[in-house]
C-alpha cells in the first residue's frame, strides 16, 4: 500500500536584502520626466537631471573600497514612498520688504522655514536686505535670474560625481534654498534655514546653495526636525525620506560659520551631503549635531583650494534604541599653507551603531599643510557598536602636520571615580562626562537659543536612555 504524501504548507519568505541594496524604487527616468514636465522646467534643467540620473544609475552605493564593509541600509524601508514633485516658491529679492522683515526673529539676519513641500516663512532683516543679500527658493531663483541660476546649478555644482546618493539628490530634487552674500558684507547675526519633514511614505529631496563673495563674513544655523503638519505628527504609518545637500562656495578671505541640529523623528531616513570649495584665505567652521532619525548617512567634503584657506569641523552623534549613524568626512588640501582640523564624536546607548569614517588627502601642490583628523566613540551599552576609520593619503611630504587619531570605548572609570569621590551620584557623574564629551559642538552654536535647545535635547535623550535602561 502506498501512502499519499500531503504537501506541506509554506509561507513566502521576505526577500533578503544585502546591506548596500537601495531601500527605494522611485528613482527612475520617468520621475525625471515628471519633475521637468509638471514643474514646467526649461530643457537645460531637464537635461541636467537626466545627466545626474545616468551617473546615479551606474554607480555603486559605496565606491571607496576602504568603506565598503561599513555600509548598512537595511534599516530603511522606503519602497512605498512617493517623492514630492511640485513645491512652493518664495524669494526676498522682491516683494514687501516690511512684511519680509517682520518674520525675522530678533538676533538673526534672515530666516526661511520650509515644511514638507511648502514654504512657511521667509524674510531678511533690514540690514541684510540693504547690503544686497538674497535668500530664496530654487523656483524663485529660476524665475528671477534663469541664466545666473543655470550657471550655479548646471554640471552638478559642487556635488561629488562619484557618490550615488549625491547624484540621487541632484537628479530628483524638488525644493532648494539659495543664500547669496555679496563681496565685503559682514553680519554678526546668523541666517536660519529650517527644514521640517516626516510625512509617512513621502520623500523630500532638497538642495541648499550658499555663496559668499570676497571678504564676506556670516553665520548660518541649519535646523532639521519633524514636520508640524497634523497629518505628519499624528501618523503612525511608514518611514519617510529626507535628502539634503549644503553646497558652499567661499570666495577669497570669506568666513562662514555653520551650525546644524538634526533632530528628525524616529521613522525618518536621512541622506545628507555637505560640500565646500574654500578660496584663498577663506575660513569655514562646521558644528554639526546628529540626534534624530532611524538611519542617517552623512558625508562632508571640504576642498581647500586657495592658499592659506582653513576648515574646522566638529560633528557629534548621540544615538539610542537601534539608530544607525553612518558619517564620512573627506578633506582635500590643494592650496599651500592650508589648515584642516576635523573631529567626530559619538555617544551610543541601547543598540545604536555608528560608522565614523574620514579621509585626509594632501595633494602635491599642498606645501605646508597642517591637518588633523580625530574620531572618538563612547559606548554606554554592550549592544552598541562604533567603528572609527581615520585615513591619510599624502602626496606632499613637506607638511607642518598630517595626523589622525581614534578611540572607541566605555566611559573612563578614572573620571567616574574622580567625580564620585566628590559626592556626585554615579548617574549624574556619567551624565556630566557624556554631555561634556559632546560640548564642543554645543559651544560653537552662534545663537544662544540654539545652544540651550541643543543642551536640552542632549539631556532629554540621556534621561530617556536612563528610563529605558531602568525599564529593562
N, C-alpha and C positions, 0 to 999 in steps of 0.2 A: 504494500500500500504506500502510495506517495502522498506526502503531506504538502499542501499548497503553502507557499511562503507568502506571508502577508507583508506588503511593502510598509516600511517604517516611515511614519510621517516626519518630514523635515521642515525646518524653518529656514528661510533665506537669510544668509549671513550678510551683515553690513559689509560693504566694500571697505577693505582696509586701505588706509591712506599712508603713503610714505611721508616722512617729516617735511620734505620740501615740496610736496604737492600743493598747488594753489587751492585755496579753500573757497573759490567762487568760480562762476561760469559766465558772468555777464560781459566780460571783456572780449568783444569780437568786433569785426569790421562793421557789422550792422549798427552797433551802438555809435560808432564814429559817425556814420552817415546820419543817424538820427539826431545827434547833437548838432551837427552842422546845419541840417535842414530845419529842425524845429526852432533853433535859435537864430536862424537867418544869418549865418556867419558867411563871410566872404570866402572865395575859393582858396586864397592863400592859407587861411586858418584851417580849412578842411584838409588841405594837403599837409599842413604841419601836424595835424592829428594823425593822419594816415601814416606819415613817416615815423612818428613815435610808435604807433601800433606795430609797424613792421619790425622795429627793433625789439619791442616788447615780446613779440611772438617768437623771436629767435633765441632769446636769452634764457639761461637757467636762472633760478631764483637767487642763487649764490654763485658768483663767478670767481671769488677768491678761494683758492684751494686750501689756504690756511683755515678757513672758517666753514667749509662745507660740513664738517661733523657737528657744527654748533648752530643748527637751524631746526626749528620745530614749529610748524604751522598747524599742527593737528588740533589745537585747542580752538581754532577758528572754524565756525560752521556758517558760511555765508552763501550757501548755494541757492537760497531763495531771495537774496537781497536784490533790490531794484535801485539803480542809481538815479538821483535827481538829474533831470535834463534841463528844465527851464528854471532859472534863478533870478532873483531881483537885482536891479542895478541902482547904484546911487553914487554921487560924487559931490565933493565940496569945491570943485573947480568953478562951479556956477551955482546960482540959486540964492536963497535967502540967507545972507551971512549971519544976521541976528539969530535966526532960528537954529542955524548950524551951531553957533557958539553956545546956545542955551543948553544943548545936550551934553556939553563937555564938562566932566566933573572938575571941581576945584583941584588945582595941583597937577593938571595934565595939559598937554599941548594939543591933543586931538584924540578922538575916540571913534572906532567903528565896531558895532556889535552885529553879529550875524547868527541867526538861529535857524538851523537846517537850511532851507532854500530861500529864506527871507533875510532882509536887512532890517534890523530892529531900530538902529540909530546910527547916525554918522555926523561928525562935526569937527571943526577946528577952533582953537582959541583965536582970539583977535590977533595976538602976537604972531602965531604961526601963519595965519592967513596973510597978514601984512608982509611977511617975509617970503611969500611965494610958495609955501609948502602945499602939496596936493595929497589928499588921501581919497581913494575912490575904488570902486569895484572894477573888475576887468571889463564888464559890459559897458560901464560908463567911460572907461579909457578908450575902448574901441570906438564908441560914438563920438567922443570929443576929439581924439587925435589918432586916427587909424594908422597913419604912417609911423608915428612915434611908437605906438603900441606894437606894431609889427616888428620894428627894429629890435625891441626888447625881447619879444616872445619867440620869434622865428628861429629855428635851429636848436630849440631846447634850452636857450639861455644858459644857465649855469648847471643844469642838472647833469649828473653823471650818465653818459650813454651806455655804460657797462652795467647799470643797475636795472633789473627788470621791473621792480616795483616803482622806481622813479619814472620809468617810461610809461607805466600804467597811469600815473597821475598826469603826466604830460599829454597823453593821448585822450584821456576821458574826463579831465577837469570840467566842472560845471560852474564853479564860483571861484573868484580870485580877488585879491586886495592888492592895491598898488600904493606905496608910500614914496613920494619923491621930495627930497630936501635939497634946495639949490646950494650952490657954492657959498661958503662962508657963513651959513646960518648956524647959529649956536643957540640951543634951547635947553634950559635946565630941567624943565618939566617934561616927563615922558609922554610918548604916544601909547595908546592902549588899543590892542586888537583882541576882541573876544569872539571865539568860535564856540557855538553850542550845537551838539548833535547827540543822537541816540535813539531816534525813532526805530522800532524793530523792523527788520527786513528792509532797511533803506541804506543807501551808500551815499556819502557826501565826499566828493573828491575836489580838493581845493589847492590853490597856489597863492603864494604871497611874494610880491616883489618889493624890496627895499633898496632905494638908490640914494646914496649920499654924495653930493658934489664935493669939490675940493675944499678942505678945511672945515666941512660941516661937522657939528658935534651934537648928537641927540641920543636919547634912550628910548627903548621900546619894551613894553610889557605885553606878553602874549598869554592870554588866559583861555584854556581849553577845558570845557566842562559839559555836563549833561544838558540836553535841551530842556527849555522851560515850557514847551508846548504841552497842553494837557494830555494829548494822545501819547506823547513820549513818556511823560512822568508817571502815567497811570498804567502803562502797558507792561505786560509780563511775557511778551512774545519772544521772537528770535533775536539773534545778535544783530548788531549794526556795524557798519564800516565807516571809519573816517580816515581819509588820507590827506596829508597836508605837506606842502613844501614851504620853506622860507629861503628865498633866493636873494642874497645880499651882494651888492656891488659898492665897494668903498673906494672913492677916488683918493688922490694923494692927500695925506695929512688929515683925512676924515677920522672920526671916532664914533663908534656905536657901541652902546651897552644894551644887551638883550637879556631879559629875564622872562622865563616861561614857567607856568604852572600847568601841568596836565593832570586833571582830576576827573576824567570821564567815568561813566557808570560801569558796573561790573559786567555788562553784556557787550561792551564796546571793543572792537578790534581796531587798533591804531597803527597806521603805517606813516612814518614821518621821514622827511628828507630836508636837511638844512645844509645849504651850500653858501660859501662866501669867497669872493675874489677880493683880495686885500691889496690896495695900491701902496705906493711908496710912502713910508712914514705914517701909514694909517694903522689904527688900533681897533681891535674887536674884542669884546668881552661877553662871553656866554655864561649865564647862570640858569640851569635847566633842572626842573624838578619833575620826576615821573612818579605819580601816585596811583592813578586810576587805570581802568581798562582790564579786559581779560587777557589779551595778548597785545603787547606793544613791541613793534620793531622800529627802531630809530637809527638813523645814520646822519652823521655830521661830517661834512667835507670842508676843510679850511685850506685855501690855496694862498700862500704868502708870496704874491707875485712881485711886489715892489720892494726895493731896498729899504731896510730899517722898519719894515712892517712887523706887526706883532699880533698874537692872538692868545687870550686867556680863556680857558673853557673849564667850567666845573659843572658836572652833571650828577645828580643823585637819584637813587631809586629807593622807595620804601614799599616792599611787596608783602602781600599776605594772601591767605587762602591758597588758591592754585594759580595765581597770577604768573605770567611769564614776561620778562623784560629782556629784549634782545637789542643791545646797544652797540653800535660800531662807530668809531671815530677815525677819520683819515685826515692827517695834517701833512701838507706838501710844502716844503721850503724851496722856493725858486730864486728869490732875490737874495742879495748879500746882506749880512748882518741882521737876519730876521730872528724873531724870538717866538717860541711856542711853549705854552705851559698848559697841559691837558690833564685833568683829574676827573676820574669817575669813581663814585662810591655807591655801594648798595647795601641795604639792610633788609633781611628777609625773615618773615615769620611763617608759621604753619608749613605749607608745602610749596611755597613760592620758589621761583627759579630766576636766575639772571645769567646772561652771557655778556661779559664786558670785553669787547674786542677793540683793539686800537692799533694803528699803523702810523709811524712817522717815516716820511720819505724825504731824504735830503738830496736834491739834485746836484749835479756837478757845478752848476752856476752859483750854488748857495754857500759861498765862502763866509765863514764867520757865524754860522748858525748856532743858536742856543735853544735846545729843545728838550722837553721832559714830558714823559707820559707815565701817569700813575693810575693803577686800577686796584681798588680795595673793596673786599666784600666782608660783611659781618653776618654770619648765620646764627639765628637765635632758636633754631629747631633742628632736630636730627633729620627731618624730612626735607629741609631746604637744600638747594644746590646752587652754588655760584661758581662760575668759571671765568677766570681772568686770563686774557691772552694779549699782552702788550708786545709789539714788534717794532723793529727798526730796519730800515733799508737805506744804507748810507753810500752815496756815490762821491761824496766830497769829504776827505779826511780832515780838512782844515776847518774844524768846528770849535767853538767855545765850549759846547757841551752837547752830547747826544746820549740820553739816558732814559731808562724806563725802570719801573718798579711795580710789584704787585704782591698782594697777600689776600688770603681768604681764611677766615676762622671765626670762632666764637668771641664773645666779649672777653677782654683781657682780665683774668682773675685778680691780678695785682691792682688794677684800677678799682675793681669791685671791693677788694679788701680795704683799700685806702678810704673809700667813701663810707663803707660800713663802719670802719673804725672811728669815724667821726659822727656816729649816731644816725646816719641816713639809712632808712629801711632798705632791704635788698631790692624790692621792685622799683622804688624811687631811684636808687643808685643806678640800676640798669637803664631806667628811662633817661637819666641825666647823661649817661655815656652815649646812648644811641642818638639822642637829639643833638648832643654836642658833635658827634661824628658827622651829622648832616648839616650843621650850622653854616659851613662855607657858602652854600647856595643861598640860604636864608639871608645872610648878611649882605649879599650882593643885590637884593631886590631894591630897585630905585624908589619904590613907593612904600611909605610906612604902613599903609593899609594892607598892601600885598605881603609885606614881611609878617605882619601879625596874622594875616589869613593863613599863610603857609605854616607858621608855627602852630596855629590851631589845628590845621589839617593833619600835621605830623603827630601832634599829641593825641588827636582823636583816633588816629589809626593805631597808635601804640595802646591806647586804652581798650579799643576793640579787640586787639590781639590778646590782651590780658584776660578779657572776659571769655574769649574763645578758648583759651588755654584752661581757664578755671572750669568751664562747662565740660571740657573733655575729661 
